[in-house]
């Protein structure tokens, strides 16, 4: 059975709607990455250095990351030598397979959130400025609400002007309460209030917003550590998830963000936002290849329901949708 | 990260190429491979890199090598010059209308920092005795209007809003009338973040432009943007005809290759750089600083270059002689601090030294800490500076008061200073041998390169565990 066939079969069992969201949301990435590779393979009959140069270019332009790309290209070169591949067309499945392998490099990594019934689940959101933390919280609050859970929001971004109001608007939309203090107050104090409120109101999920901070600001990272300590002290086992929100348009700095936040805030998962508009799904590959933090959710659009649990298979399927259809068509012709 | 070793790899590549009088193609190719990787790692767009590398190659082949440089360094010198040239000469200010009000329109993706930048621009204009008006044109994002109002309040700048039910085009039109009647001379229009492929929202921007005829249309770009920066800039530029770019979040550790990409595809100048969270953290953009940041290896060459230019050779030799005799006074310390300062921010200088890149993350280079140390030294009398033994408890107390620090801090500094002095002695012995081996006199002449004890990595602050740049 061909590789794509297997992938297709794996997807079939999943909800059609989710598949559609991934396929639509990643259309830009697909156009850029996959179709360019196809085009490349078509133009080059033989594999030579120029072929590899162009392949490298395509991968790098999708923000796959120089490191990962270099590894990949080296791998492919040695495959070509080993298997004595001459035709570019024959290399394509190998490339696709390698990309999938990169995306699934630790299958054990669970992309579901550590949320259990019968306790207050605390999820802390961290990230640099302007990645979409507050919006993600709004969307996730909506998601939990849909699941029938009782949700509470904590307005821990006490720095940016009107960040509290922004969270309140989301709270109003979704219909959940927001615990807040004045702008400029200590975020750890807000979180303290929120966790007391969460305990006494017996909510299922507490979503904590924090101010955006650049990962090289030592003081601000310390502030985050304090929030973390307060959570731990007030509720043993909390925070149950620390989600780092990354903007998919970010380039190589995303890796630095993931690394630094990973160390100082104990990040347990990533949320990749704004994946729909741009052609930059590539950073997902780089992150999975270089870091041990799973991508848990992806933002695939502006609507309230457009936050989706990340599924490597869906992701790859969406990327290679064109190829899969073609192969199916060919299979039918042959039959 | 892979990049840490780049400066070292480059150095190795260059070592092989020493002693050739002219730059030939092999040298260029070798060096350009590293340059290419450096630029790509910095998120410069692939196509931009390709063009750039081709152009530099053409210029570099056949060049005479300057006396003090190796051929490889010469190539990097050319690269740097080309980068600066590409990024545009000097900082360009804002265009002001002949008849007020001047209209400035902001545009960009979500989360680039438009609203914050709008506030910062208002502050900048205020300082130039202008009277800005903030216009809340982002009616989509929750609380965006409120955000602008809060900023306006902090700055004491009026904010024009019609709520979130009126179209941004109408808001903009009425805002200009409002500015005219209230004698406000600059109108800053904040707009909602949008994807460059969102046609409906791009049309809205075009309409705002039609109605307000802005003197400036500024694209706000997150310095961390990856390869997509080109597409964003290209499409905003083709639809709106930008007049300039503001680069935000440059205070992060991104190398900011997006700056180069944006400049290369739009040809529009980068007018401002946002360097922090406070409202006054907006600076005119400096192409040369950005160039060496993107390249990430202004290191070898530019350190030599800058060191030669800014270290007073005479003084250095004087200091070296004194040091060799085991004398090291606070005066010399202040001098060497000043000379290092002239080279640029400490963190950058660290990055410039081959092999130091690795240390960069681990060491806490706290500029404030350095400033405190300087303050302590400056609070001493002349006599004290020349002779640290004078410093008794009373004097220390006075120094602590004078420099706004505590006695503990003064004591700590004095102790570190003693250690440094010891290290200097050891080091000057070692340096003698080094000088004979290496021709890089630029480094040997640099005072203040104390040798860090191997056991205190990361724990202490910058000036005191500085490793000498020799291999």
Interface residues (C-beta under 8 A of the other chain):
Chain A: X28 X57 X60 X61 X62 X63 X66 X67 X70 X128 X129 X130 X131 X132 X138 X159 X160 X161 X162 X163 X165 X166 X168 X169 X170 X173 X183 X214 X215 X216 X217 X218 X247 X249 X250 X251 X252 X253 X254 X255 X256 X274 X277 X278 X279 X280 X283
Chain B: X1 X2 X37 X40 X41 X42 X43 X45 X46 X47 X50 X109 X110 X111 X112 X113 X115 X116 X119 X141 X142 X143 X144 X146 X147 X148 X149 X150 X151 X154 X195 X196 X197 X198 X222 X224 X225 X226 X227 X228 X229 X231 X232 X249 X251 X252 X253 X254 X255 X257 X258 X277 X364 X366
